[in-house]
Amino acid sequence: MSKGTLFDKVWDTHTVKILPSGQTQLLIGLHLTHEVTSPQAFAMLRERGLKVLYPERTVATVDHIVPTDNQVRPFVDHLAEEMIQALETNAQEYGIRFYNIGSGNQGIVHVIAPEQGLTQPGMTIACGDSHTSTHGAFGAIAFGIGSSQVRDVLATQTLALSKLKVRKVEVNGTLPPGVYAKDVILHIIRKLGVKGGVGYAYEYAGTTFEAMSMEERMTVCNMSIEGGARCGYINPDQVTFDYLKGRDFAPTGDNWDQAVQWWQSMRSDDDAEYDDVVVFDASEIEPTITWGITPGQGIGVNEAIPTPESLPESDRAIAQEAYQYMQLDPGNPIKGTKVDVCFIGSCTNGRLSDLREAAKFAQGHQVSPGVKAFVVPGSERVKAEAEAEGLDQIFVKAGFEWREAGCSMCLAMNPDKLQGDQISASSSNRNFKGRQGSSTGRTLLMSPAMVVAAAINGQVSDVRELLC
C-alpha cells in the first residue's frame, strides 16, 4: 500500500477509528450540499429525530435545477420549485449556510467553495455529487457521495469508507498552444480507461500540473471520477497559497502563516511510496474530443474515429454501441462533424479563466447560422467578474447567449436540454446517453476554446487554426 503520500496523511489525520467491517470512520471537514441529493437526507434525519451535528461545517447552494434564462420564482418547472423550496426550508431549520439565487454567492457547488476559500489543503470534503473530486486541486481529499451518506455526514460529520490505493499520474513538459487542461484529462482517461482508476486515488504530479493555474487544476481533478478514480488531487504549492490568500474563508494574520506551514507538511514526501505510477509526455497531447458515449472514447481532433479492429477486444462491444448511438462511422474523421448546440459552462469549465480563454477566440467571429451557442457562468461571482471585464459583450456580439449561473446543459435537470438527436459540442464532463436532456441527444466533450471553434464553423474544428 501507499506510504507518505498526501492521501495517506490526510486519511490518517481524519481517521476516527477502524470499524469492525475494516472500513475507516473518517471525519469530514467540509460538507457541501445542493437541492438534488439533500431532500431525502434531511427527510431521513427527521424520521429518526436527529439533528445536524455540526451545521457550521455544511454549506448549501442551488445549482442543478436552476433555470439559466428565466429565474423568476416560482420556477415554471414545479418539481424544480419544490426542490429549491425544500433546500430553503432545510437550511433555515437546521442553521446551515445557504447561498440562494440573488445572494451574489450562488452557483455550482464545486465553483463557489473554491472561489470563497472554503476549500483548503489537507481537508476531507464530501458532497452528494459525483464531481466533488474537483476540490482535490487544493490538496484536499474529496468524495462524491449518495443521499444516505449525505444523511450520515449531516448526523455524524463522518463517513465509513474503505481506504484507497494511490496511483501517481505524472505529466511532464509544456502543453502546445491550443491544448488545455481539459485535453490533458481527456487524454489520461483515454489512455487509462474509464475503469482504470477503480479502487484508486489519483495523485497528479509533474511539471505540466505544476505550471497550471488553480482553475486548470480543478478541471483535471474534476474529471478524475470519469476515469474510475474515487478522488484525484494535486499537492498544494505556492500557486495554491496565492490563490487562497485573501479569500472569504481563508485564514488571516498569524493563522495564515500557521496554515501554510501545515499545508506544506501535508504534501507527499519526496520518498513517498505509490501503488502504481504512470507517466505521460505533454508534447504528445493535442486538442482532444470524445466521439462516443463514455469519456474514455476520446481522440485527437485530427484523428479518425477508431475502427473495431483497432481497439482491444474488451472495448469493441461498447464501441459498436457508440457508433450506432452517435451515428458516426468508424474510420471517418471526427473533424468536420456537424454540431447543433455549443455549450460553455459546468463545474468542469465554467470558471472565469475558461470564459476569458473562450472569449479570445470568439472575439471578431460569428456563430455559424443554425447553431445554438450559449455561455453559462459557474457562479454569480464569475458572472459579475466576467461582465466587469466585458466578456459577456464579446460573447453576445459573436452570437452566443449569455446566461445566469447554474449547471445548465451539463446534465439538463433544468430547461437547457438537447432536442431529438441534436449533437452538442460541450465543455462539460459526461457524454453518456441522454446526459444532456434528450434520450437520443449526442455529446462531444472538448475544451471551451474548442467549443468556440465548433460554434464559429458549425462543425468540429481544430482551435489551433484560429491561432494563426
C-alpha positions as CSV (number, residue, x, y, z in Angstrom):
1,M,0.0,0.0,0.0
2,S,1.0,3.6,-0.5
3,K,3.0,5.4,2.2
4,G,3.9,9.0,2.8
5,T,1.5,10.4,0.2
6,L,-0.8,13.4,0.8
7,F,-3.7,10.9,0.6
8,D,-2.2,8.8,3.4
9,K,-1.5,11.8,5.6
10,V,-5.0,13.3,5.2
11,W,-6.6,10.0,5.7
12,D,-4.7,9.3,8.9
13,T,-5.3,12.8,10.2
14,H,-9.0,12.4,9.8
15,T,-9.4,8.8,11.0
16,V,-11.8,8.5,14.0
17,K,-11.5,4.7,14.3
18,I,-11.3,1.5,12.3
19,L,-14.8,-0.2,12.2
20,P,-15.4,-3.9,12.6
21,S,-16.1,-4.0,8.9
22,G,-12.5,-3.0,8.3
23,Q,-13.6,0.4,6.9
24,T,-12.4,3.7,8.4
25,Q,-14.7,6.1,10.1
26,L,-13.4,9.3,8.6
27,L,-14.1,12.8,9.9
28,I,-15.4,15.1,7.1
29,G,-14.1,18.6,7.5
30,L,-16.4,20.3,4.9
31,H,-19.8,19.1,3.7
32,L,-21.3,20.7,0.6
33,T,-24.9,20.2,-0.3
34,H,-27.4,21.2,-3.1
35,E,-31.0,20.7,-3.9
36,V,-30.9,17.3,-5.6
37,T,-29.4,14.9,-3.2
38,S,-30.2,16.6,0.1
39,P,-34.0,16.5,0.5
40,Q,-34.0,12.7,1.0
41,A,-31.2,13.0,3.5
42,F,-32.9,15.7,5.6
43,A,-36.1,13.6,5.5
44,M,-34.2,10.6,6.9
45,L,-32.9,12.9,9.8
46,R,-36.5,13.9,10.6
47,E,-37.7,10.2,10.6
48,R,-35.0,9.4,13.2
49,G,-35.4,12.6,15.2
50,L,-31.8,13.6,14.5
51,K,-30.2,17.0,14.3
52,V,-27.3,18.2,12.1
53,L,-24.3,17.6,14.4
54,Y,-22.1,20.5,13.1
55,P,-24.2,22.8,10.9
56,E,-21.3,25.2,10.6
57,R,-19.4,22.6,8.6
58,T,-22.1,22.3,5.9
59,V,-22.6,24.8,3.1
60,A,-25.6,24.7,0.7
61,T,-26.3,26.2,-2.7
62,V,-28.7,25.6,-5.5
63,D,-27.3,24.7,-8.9
64,H,-28.6,21.6,-10.8
65,I,-32.3,22.6,-11.3
66,V,-31.8,26.4,-11.7
67,P,-33.0,27.9,-14.9
68,T,-30.3,29.9,-16.6
69,D,-32.5,32.1,-18.7
70,N,-35.6,33.0,-16.6
71,Q,-35.1,32.7,-12.8
72,V,-38.4,34.3,-11.7
73,R,-39.9,32.5,-8.8
74,P,-41.9,30.3,-8.7
75,F,-40.0,28.4,-11.4
76,V,-42.0,27.2,-14.4
77,D,-40.9,23.6,-13.5
78,H,-43.0,22.7,-10.5
79,L,-40.6,20.0,-9.4
80,A,-37.6,22.4,-9.5
81,E,-39.6,24.9,-7.4
82,E,-40.4,22.1,-4.9
83,M,-36.7,21.2,-4.7
84,I,-35.4,24.7,-4.1
85,Q,-38.2,25.3,-1.5
86,A,-37.1,22.2,0.3
87,L,-33.5,23.3,0.4
88,E,-34.5,26.8,1.7
89,T,-36.6,25.2,4.4
90,N,-34.0,22.7,5.4
91,A,-31.2,25.2,5.5
92,Q,-33.2,27.5,7.7
93,E,-34.4,24.8,10.1
94,Y,-31.0,23.3,10.6
95,G,-29.0,26.5,10.7
96,I,-27.0,25.8,7.5
97,R,-25.3,28.5,5.5
98,F,-27.2,28.7,2.2
99,Y,-26.3,30.7,-0.9
100,N,-29.5,31.2,-2.7
101,I,-30.2,32.8,-6.1
102,G,-29.5,36.6,-5.9
103,S,-27.2,36.3,-2.9
104,G,-24.2,37.1,-5.1
105,N,-22.6,33.8,-4.0
106,Q,-24.9,31.2,-5.6
107,G,-23.5,28.9,-8.2
108,I,-22.3,25.4,-9.0
109,V,-21.3,23.9,-5.7
110,H,-17.8,23.0,-7.0
111,V,-17.2,26.5,-8.2
112,I,-18.4,28.5,-5.2
113,A,-16.5,26.6,-2.5
114,P,-13.1,27.2,-4.1
115,E,-13.7,30.8,-5.0
116,Q,-14.7,31.6,-1.5
117,G,-11.8,29.8,0.1
118,L,-14.0,27.2,1.8
119,T,-11.9,24.5,0.0
120,Q,-8.4,24.3,1.6
121,P,-5.5,21.9,1.5
122,G,-5.4,18.9,3.9
123,M,-9.2,18.8,4.2
124,T,-11.6,15.9,3.8
125,I,-14.6,17.1,1.7
126,A,-17.9,15.4,0.8
127,C,-20.8,16.3,-1.4
128,G,-23.7,14.5,-2.9
129,D,-22.4,15.0,-6.4
130,S,-20.0,12.9,-8.5
131,H,-17.6,15.7,-9.3
132,T,-16.6,16.5,-5.8
133,S,-13.2,15.3,-6.8
134,T,-12.7,18.9,-8.2
135,H,-11.6,20.1,-4.7
136,G,-8.6,17.8,-4.8
137,A,-6.9,20.5,-6.9
138,F,-6.1,22.2,-3.5
139,G,-4.6,19.1,-1.9
140,A,-7.9,18.0,-0.3
141,I,-9.3,14.5,-0.4
142,A,-12.8,15.0,-1.7
143,F,-15.5,12.4,-2.3
144,G,-18.8,12.3,-4.1
145,I,-21.4,10.5,-2.0
146,G,-25.1,9.3,-2.2
147,S,-28.1,10.6,-0.3
148,S,-27.8,8.0,2.5
149,Q,-24.2,9.2,3.0
150,V,-25.3,12.8,3.0
151,R,-27.5,11.8,5.9
152,D,-24.6,10.2,7.7
153,V,-22.4,13.3,7.3
154,L,-25.2,15.6,8.5
155,A,-25.9,13.4,11.5
156,T,-22.3,12.4,12.5
157,Q,-19.9,14.5,10.4
158,T,-18.2,11.2,9.5
159,L,-18.3,8.6,6.7
160,A,-17.5,4.9,6.7
161,L,-15.0,4.4,3.8
162,S,-12.5,1.8,2.6
163,K,-9.0,3.2,2.1
164,L,-7.9,3.5,-1.5
165,K,-4.7,2.7,-3.3
166,V,-2.8,5.7,-4.7
167,R,-1.7,6.0,-8.3
168,K,0.7,8.7,-9.3
169,V,-0.3,10.2,-12.7
170,E,2.7,12.2,-13.9
171,V,2.6,14.5,-16.9
172,N,5.8,16.4,-17.8
173,G,6.5,19.1,-20.3
174,T,4.9,22.2,-21.8
175,L,1.5,22.0,-23.4
176,P,1.5,23.1,-27.0
177,P,-0.6,26.2,-28.0
178,G,-4.3,25.3,-28.2
179,V,-4.0,22.4,-25.8
180,Y,-5.6,22.9,-22.3
181,A,-6.2,21.1,-19.0
182,K,-9.4,19.6,-20.4
183,D,-7.3,17.9,-23.2
184,V,-4.9,16.6,-20.6
185,I,-7.5,14.9,-18.5
186,L,-9.4,13.5,-21.6
187,H,-6.0,12.1,-22.8
188,I,-5.4,10.5,-19.4
189,I,-8.8,8.9,-19.3
190,R,-8.4,7.8,-22.9
191,K,-5.1,6.0,-22.1
192,L,-6.0,4.6,-18.7
193,G,-9.7,3.9,-19.3
194,V,-12.9,4.8,-17.6
195,K,-12.4,1.8,-15.2
196,G,-8.7,2.2,-14.8
197,G,-8.9,4.2,-11.6
198,V,-11.3,1.9,-9.8
199,G,-10.1,1.5,-6.2
200,Y,-7.6,4.3,-6.6
201,A,-7.0,7.9,-5.6
202,Y,-5.1,9.7,-8.4
203,E,-2.2,12.0,-7.4
204,Y,-1.5,14.3,-10.4
205,A,2.2,15.3,-10.5
206,G,4.8,16.5,-12.8
207,T,5.9,19.8,-14.4
208,T,2.7,20.1,-16.5
209,F,0.4,20.3,-13.5
210,E,2.9,22.4,-11.6
211,A,2.6,25.0,-14.3
212,M,-1.2,25.0,-14.3
213,S,-3.3,27.7,-12.6
214,M,-5.7,26.6,-9.8
215,E,-8.6,26.7,-12.2
216,E,-6.9,24.5,-14.7
217,R,-6.0,22.0,-11.9
218,M,-9.7,22.0,-10.9
219,T,-10.6,21.0,-14.4
220,V,-8.3,18.0,-14.2
221,C,-9.3,16.8,-10.7
222,N,-13.0,17.3,-11.6
223,M,-12.9,14.5,-14.2
224,S,-11.0,12.0,-12.0
225,I,-14.3,10.2,-11.4
226,E,-14.7,9.8,-15.1
227,G,-11.6,7.7,-15.1
228,G,-13.0,5.5,-12.3
229,A,-10.9,7.1,-9.5
230,R,-12.7,7.8,-6.3
231,C,-10.8,11.1,-6.0
232,G,-7.9,13.0,-7.5
233,Y,-5.6,15.6,-6.0
234,I,-2.6,17.8,-6.6
235,N,-0.1,18.6,-3.9
236,P,-0.5,22.2,-2.6
237,D,2.2,24.6,-3.5
238,Q,2.7,28.4,-3.9
239,V,0.2,28.5,-6.7
240,T,-2.4,27.1,-4.2
241,F,-1.5,29.5,-1.5
242,D,-1.5,32.6,-3.8
243,Y,-5.0,31.6,-5.0
244,L,-6.4,31.2,-1.4
245,K,-4.9,34.2,0.2
246,G,-7.4,36.9,0.9
247,R,-10.5,34.8,0.1
248,D,-13.5,35.0,2.3
249,F,-12.8,31.9,4.4
250,A,-9.0,31.8,4.2
251,P,-7.0,32.2,7.4
252,T,-5.6,35.6,8.1
253,G,-2.6,37.1,10.0
254,D,-0.6,34.6,12.1
255,N,-3.3,32.0,11.4
256,W,-2.4,32.2,7.7
257,D,1.3,31.6,8.3
258,Q,0.5,28.6,10.5
259,A,-2.0,27.3,8.0
260,V,0.6,27.4,5.1
261,Q,3.2,25.6,7.3
262,W,0.7,22.8,8.0
263,W,-0.5,22.7,4.4
264,Q,3.1,22.2,3.2
265,S,3.6,19.4,5.7
266,M,0.7,17.5,4.1
267,R,2.4,17.3,0.7
268,S,3.5,13.9,-0.4
269,D,7.0,13.1,0.9
270,D,9.9,13.0,-1.6
271,D,10.3,9.3,-0.9
272,A,6.5,8.5,-0.8
273,E,5.6,5.1,-2.0
274,Y,2.8,4.6,-4.5
275,D,0.8,1.6,-5.6
276,D,1.3,2.5,-9.2
277,V,2.9,5.2,-11.3
278,V,2.2,6.2,-14.9
279,V,4.0,8.9,-16.9
280,F,2.8,11.0,-19.9
281,D,4.6,13.5,-22.1
282,A,2.7,16.8,-22.5
283,S,4.1,17.3,-26.0
284,E,2.2,14.3,-27.3
285,I,-1.2,15.7,-26.2
286,E,-3.3,17.5,-28.8
287,P,-6.8,19.0,-28.7
288,T,-8.9,16.0,-27.6
289,I,-12.5,15.3,-28.2
290,T,-14.8,12.4,-27.4
291,W,-16.6,10.6,-30.2
292,G,-18.6,8.0,-28.2
293,I,-20.7,7.5,-25.1
294,T,-18.0,7.4,-22.4
295,P,-15.3,10.0,-21.6
296,G,-12.8,7.3,-22.4
297,Q,-13.8,7.3,-26.0
298,G,-11.6,10.2,-27.0
299,I,-9.3,11.0,-29.9
300,G,-7.2,13.9,-31.1
301,V,-9.2,16.4,-33.2
302,N,-7.3,15.3,-36.3
303,E,-7.7,11.6,-35.8
304,A,-10.2,9.3,-37.3
305,I,-12.9,7.5,-35.3
306,P,-11.3,4.2,-34.3
307,T,-12.3,1.1,-36.2
308,P,-13.4,-2.0,-34.2
309,E,-10.3,-4.0,-35.2
310,S,-8.0,-1.2,-33.9
311,L,-9.5,-1.5,-30.4
312,P,-8.8,-4.1,-27.7
313,E,-11.3,-6.9,-27.7
314,S,-12.7,-5.7,-24.4
315,D,-13.6,-2.2,-25.9
316,R,-15.3,-3.4,-29.1
317,A,-18.8,-4.0,-27.7
318,I,-19.2,-0.5,-26.3
319,A,-17.6,0.9,-29.4
320,Q,-20.3,-0.7,-31.5
321,E,-22.9,0.7,-29.2
322,A,-21.3,4.1,-29.6
323,Y,-21.2,4.0,-33.4
324,Q,-24.9,3.3,-33.5
325,Y,-26.0,5.9,-30.9
326,M,-23.7,8.7,-32.1
327,Q,-24.5,8.0,-35.8
328,L,-20.8,8.1,-36.6
329,D,-18.9,5.8,-38.9
330,P,-15.6,4.2,-37.8
331,G,-12.7,5.3,-39.9
332,N,-14.2,8.7,-40.6
333,P,-12.5,11.9,-39.3
334,I,-14.1,13.5,-36.3
335,K,-13.2,16.9,-37.6
336,G,-16.0,18.2,-39.8
337,T,-18.8,16.6,-37.8
338,K,-21.7,19.0,-37.8
339,V,-22.8,20.4,-34.5
340,D,-26.2,21.8,-33.5
341,V,-25.6,23.2,-30.0
342,C,-22.4,24.6,-28.4
343,F,-22.3,24.8,-24.6
344,I,-19.7,26.5,-22.5
345,G,-20.1,26.1,-18.7
346,S,-20.3,23.4,-16.0
347,C,-18.2,22.6,-12.9
348,T,-15.5,21.4,-15.3
349,N,-15.1,24.6,-17.4
350,G,-17.4,27.4,-16.2
351,R,-14.8,29.5,-14.3
352,L,-13.6,32.9,-15.2
353,S,-10.3,31.7,-16.8
354,D,-12.4,29.4,-19.0
355,L,-14.6,32.2,-20.1
356,R,-11.6,34.5,-20.7
357,E,-9.9,31.9,-23.0
358,A,-13.1,31.2,-24.9
359,A,-13.8,34.9,-25.4
360,K,-10.3,35.3,-27.0
361,F,-11.4,33.0,-29.8
362,A,-15.0,34.3,-30.0
363,Q,-13.9,37.9,-30.5
364,G,-14.1,39.1,-34.1
365,H,-16.0,35.9,-35.2
366,Q,-19.7,34.9,-35.5
367,V,-21.5,31.8,-34.5
368,S,-22.4,29.8,-37.6
369,P,-26.1,30.1,-38.8
370,G,-28.3,27.4,-37.3
371,V,-26.1,26.8,-34.3
372,K,-27.4,27.5,-30.8
373,A,-24.5,28.6,-28.7
374,F,-24.6,29.8,-25.1
375,V,-22.3,30.5,-22.2
376,V,-23.3,29.8,-18.6
377,P,-21.0,31.2,-15.8
378,G,-20.3,28.8,-13.0
379,S,-21.4,31.2,-10.3
380,E,-22.9,34.6,-9.7
381,R,-19.4,35.9,-8.8
382,V,-18.0,34.5,-12.1
383,K,-20.8,36.2,-13.9
384,A,-20.2,39.5,-12.3
385,E,-16.5,39.4,-12.8
386,A,-16.9,38.4,-16.5
387,E,-19.3,41.2,-17.1
388,A,-16.9,43.7,-15.4
389,E,-14.3,42.6,-18.0
390,G,-16.8,42.9,-20.8
391,L,-16.6,39.2,-21.7
392,D,-20.4,39.0,-21.9
393,Q,-20.4,41.6,-24.6
394,I,-17.8,39.7,-26.6
395,F,-19.9,36.6,-26.5
396,V,-23.2,38.3,-27.3
397,K,-21.7,40.2,-30.2
398,A,-20.4,36.9,-31.6
399,G,-23.8,35.4,-31.4
400,F,-23.7,33.4,-28.1
401,E,-26.4,33.7,-25.5
402,W,-25.2,34.9,-22.1
403,R,-26.9,33.2,-19.2
404,E,-27.3,33.2,-15.4
405,A,-25.2,30.8,-13.2
406,G,-26.1,27.2,-12.9
407,C,-25.3,23.6,-14.0
408,S,-27.3,24.1,-17.2
409,M,-26.9,21.6,-20.0
410,C,-24.2,19.6,-18.3
411,L,-26.9,17.3,-17.0
412,A,-30.1,19.1,-18.1
413,M,-32.1,18.9,-14.9
414,N,-33.4,22.3,-16.0
415,P,-34.8,23.8,-19.2
416,D,-31.4,23.7,-21.0
417,K,-31.8,20.4,-23.0
418,L,-30.9,18.9,-26.3
419,Q,-33.8,18.2,-28.6
420,G,-34.1,14.9,-30.6
421,D,-30.8,13.7,-31.9
422,Q,-29.0,17.1,-31.8
423,I,-25.3,16.9,-31.4
424,S,-23.6,19.1,-28.8
425,A,-20.1,20.5,-28.6
426,S,-19.8,20.7,-24.8
427,S,-17.2,21.8,-22.3
428,S,-18.9,19.6,-19.6
429,N,-17.7,16.3,-18.2
430,R,-20.0,13.5,-19.3
431,N,-21.2,12.2,-22.7
432,F,-23.4,9.4,-21.5
433,K,-26.5,8.6,-23.5
434,G,-29.3,11.1,-22.7
435,R,-27.0,13.1,-20.4
436,Q,-27.9,16.4,-21.9
437,G,-31.6,16.1,-21.8
438,S,-32.7,14.1,-24.8
439,S,-32.7,10.3,-24.9
440,T,-31.2,10.5,-28.4
441,G,-29.1,13.6,-27.9
442,R,-25.4,13.3,-28.7
443,T,-22.5,14.9,-26.8
444,L,-18.9,15.6,-27.9
445,L,-16.7,16.7,-24.9
446,M,-14.0,19.2,-25.6
447,S,-12.3,22.4,-24.1
448,P,-14.1,25.7,-24.1
449,A,-11.8,27.0,-26.8
450,M,-12.7,24.0,-29.0
451,V,-16.4,24.7,-28.3
452,V,-15.9,28.2,-29.7
453,A,-14.2,26.9,-32.8
454,A,-17.1,24.5,-33.3
455,A,-19.6,27.2,-32.9
456,I,-17.9,29.5,-35.4
457,N,-17.5,26.8,-38.1
458,G,-20.7,24.9,-37.4
459,Q,-18.7,21.7,-37.1
460,V,-15.9,20.1,-35.1
461,S,-12.8,22.1,-35.8
462,D,-9.2,22.4,-34.6
463,V,-9.0,25.5,-32.5
464,R,-5.3,25.8,-33.4
465,E,-6.4,27.0,-36.8
466,L,-7.8,30.2,-35.1
467,L,-4.4,30.9,-33.6
468,C,-2.9,31.8,-36.9
